[in-house]
Amino acid sequence: MTRYHPLVVVLHWLLAGMIVLGLIMGGNVLAETANDDPFKLTALRMHMSMGMIILALMVLRLVTRLATRKPPQSDIGHPLLNRLGQAMHWSLYVVATALCLSGLATATMAGLPGIVFGGSGAALPADFAVFPPRAAHGALAFLLGLLILGHVGAGLWHQYIRRDGLFGRMWFGSREG
C-alpha cells in the first residue's frame, strides 16, 4: 500500500484549506475589526462556524486515519528525523484541536453563541483579552501557523529535493503500488 485512505486524503486537503482560512480570518480580519463594528458579528459567525466544522472534521479524520490501513511509516534513513516527522503530524492534530477548543471556551465565556447566532441583541464584549482561553487561542494559532509552515516545508523538501515520492501518499490514486 502506497497511499492513505481516500477519505483521509480528502479530509487532509479540506482541513488544510479551512485551517489556513481560519487562521487568516482570526489573525487578520477579526483582530483588525473593532468589537463595535457591525461587520464583527458576521466575521465572528463565519470564524466560529468554521472552527466548529474544523473540530468535527478533525475528529472524523483522526478516527478514519486510525481505523483504516495506511502506508508503512516512512523512513528517510535517520531515526531522529523519522521520529520528528511523526511528532510533527501528531502535533498538528493536537494543536489544531486545542485551538478549536480554546476558541469554543472563549466563545462560551464571552456569551458569543447567543450574541452571534442567537440574535440576542447584546453587544460584544469590549475586549476578549479578559477571557483566559483567549490568550491560549492566540498562542495556539501562532504555534499552529509555525507547524503548518514546517509541514509544508518538509513536504516541499521531500517532493523537490529528496524526490522520494512521499507527497504521493497524501494524494489521489490507487492505494496499491
Number of C-alpha atoms within 10 A of each C-alpha: 13 17 23 23 23 16 14 22 18 16 18 17 13 13 19 14 11 16 20 14 14 21 19 16 17 19 14 11 17 19 12 11 13 14 17 12 10 12 14 19 20 14 17 21 17 14 21 22 14 17 23 15 14 22 20 13 16 20 13 15 20 14 12 16 16 11 10 11 13 16 13 10 9 11 11 13 8 9 10 10 12 15 11 12 18 13 11 16 13 13 15 18 16 13 17 24 19 18 25 23 18 20 23 21 17 22 21 13 16 18 15 22 17 14 18 22 14 10 10 11 9 12 14 19 14 10 10 16 12 13 16 13 20 21 16 17 21 18 13 20 23 15 17 23 19 13 18 18 12 13 16 12 12 14 16 15 15 16 15 11 10 12 11 12 12 17 16 13 18 17 18 14 14 12 16 8 7
